Amino acid sequence: MAVTLSLVSAFAASAQDDPSHHQHEHEADSRSWTWATDANVFAGYNYQERHFADFSAWESQNWFMGSGSRAVGRGRLTIGSMLSLEPFTLHDHGSPQLFQTGESFNKTPLLNYQHPHDLVMGLGATYDVTSGAVRYYLGGDFVGTPTLGPPPFMHRESARSNPQVPLTHHYLDATHISSGVVRGGITWGAVTFESSAFRGAEPDENRLNLERPRLDSWAARVQYNTGPWHVQFSGGRLHEPEWFDPLDVALLTASIEFDGQIGARPLSVLTAWGGHRENNGFNGNADGYLSEGEFVVTPRSTLYGRAEYVGKDLFVDVHPRGFTHRSVIYQVGAFTVGFLRDFSVTRAGRVGVGADATVYHMQDELRVFWESSRSFHVFLRWRPVGVMQHMHM
């Protein structure tokens, strides 16, 4: 924890020039520590309009990242950390979000809420060595991200300006806060092969603790990274990710990402698919499709959007181990458009005001609960200055 807090405290003193790998880097020689920091903070009003049951919240989604790197022996050691204040800035059950599922509150599966992230979202280390055209890396995390899925949404430029978590989150990148990860990989040219072992269970309801690491699940991924293009295919086996539905789950994901420019303007786009395969003896298969992006229209104006089509088990009960039954998977579409305008850009960061709206498409069976559903956000957003690029490990 001390390492995490020290890295985040270094954020205030960080330089804001020549960012790299989705972070702002300080100049240092290869024998000294090189510090890197990043953050994203939303604060605003969230209104979810639902048939007979509107709900809203004043809230803040936020995360703060820090890392330090230096040469050690023939390679380079990097320690990394990530914190979120969401245990204090969101309601206990989380951020209101229509059709969102995953995790629980007061021993009840969440529905129509996005859970808060833990205080400690990342804490680990990576050692990498380059030999000729080949790079090798090995890493371990008390809390970290296994080799499964595209970069988590908070690390994607395509989602940087959107305060709402994708409905496909648990089909693509929800393992980004796994308690216990051991990972390694080899990069040869533009291609990376990597695998990991990790704890498959979702975090518990205590958002302030560090949970006991386990290595009971596995994942493997192949990436192709060239210029602004990033392609990945991955799969994994998760051991009982949800305590209330204690079944193993297989996840398959594929994505293609563009982080570049159109003319002189930055454009970031991600298209992804996630396949959720639950071995319940019946029909535990569901798929999620995501396309999202943001376009920097002017140096201070950003247009963003997201389209999703996902199969959801919306009425999950608490099941004892060994009990299985047929799942009912409902198809839901969500379509978001938003705009953000930075009104202050200084060395202290970029401060902007934004707003978005989401409309939904659903099966007729869901209209009794969600007819005429819409959601809206109005918010302030702060982030460090500079154009950031995420890291593809």
PyMOL commands that set and color helices and strands:
alter all, ss='L'
color gray80, all
select helices_A, chain A and resi 2-13+86-89+153-155+157-159+169-172+174-177+364-370
alter helices_A, ss='H'
color red, helices_A
select strands_A, chain A and resi 24-25+34-49+55-59+62-72+75-83+95-105+108-114+120-131+134-144+178-188+191-198+217-226+229-238+249-262+265-278+284-298+301-312+330-346+349-362+374-383
alter strands_A, ss='S'
color yellow, strands_A
deselect
rebuild
show_as cartoon
